[in-house]
C-alpha cells in the first residue's frame, strides 16, 4: 500500500540521515506535493481519491504552483483569494488577467487536474533547501542569519553531489502566507558558500522584506553543471579545494553542524533541517 511505502521511506531517512521527512500521497503530483507541505514538519498526509477538491479548494490561491506575487495581485483584482474562487472564474476572464498559458495552467490545477507523469529516473534539475520556522523571523537580521545558515547547508549538498548551479532562487513566505521568489542567473556555476551567500543577499535586498515577519525561507540552485565543468575561481583553486576537503572531512567525522560560518556561532538553538530537496 502507498502508506506502507511512505512509512518505510520516512523511517529509512530518519535512520540513515537523522532528520524528519514529510510525505504526501495523492492522485496527482501537484496534490501530493501540497499534501507533503501540509504534513510538515514530520508527518504523512494522504488525500483520498474523491476528496481532492475538498482538500484543495479551501486553500489560498498562493499555494498553487505558478502563483507568485504579481499573479496573486492580478487574481485579487478579480476577488480571487482561495482556490475555490479561482475554479469558479470563467477561463476568458482569467486569460484577461494572467494570459492564455497561465490561465489554462491555473484553471487545471484549481480543478485538481495535473497530467504530468511520475518519472522515477529523471536527473536532478535543481538542489534546494528550505526551512519552515516554529516562530516567525521578526527582524531583517534574523532573516539574514537564517538565510546564511541555509546557504551553508546548500553548499554542503552541492559539494556532496559534485555539482553547482548558474541560477540561484530565493523563496520567502511571510506570516500571512504570501509567498514570493526572486532569482538571478550567472554565466558560471557556483557551489561555494561565500558565493551562494553573496547571491542570496542580493536577492534578499530585491525581495524588500522590510519589517515583515517571515515564516519560511528557501534557497536553491538551478541549471546544474556536472562535476568537471568550469567552476568559479574565487581564490586559488588548490586553496579552495584544500579548505573544502578539510571541512568535509570534519563534517563526516563529527556531523554537519561541526563546521558552520563564524557569524552563526551564537549559542542559540538551531532549527532542525526539514526541507532539503
Order of alpha helices (4+ residues) and beta strands (2+ residues): alpha-beta-alpha-beta-alpha-alpha-alpha-alpha-alpha-beta-alpha-beta-beta-alpha-beta-alpha
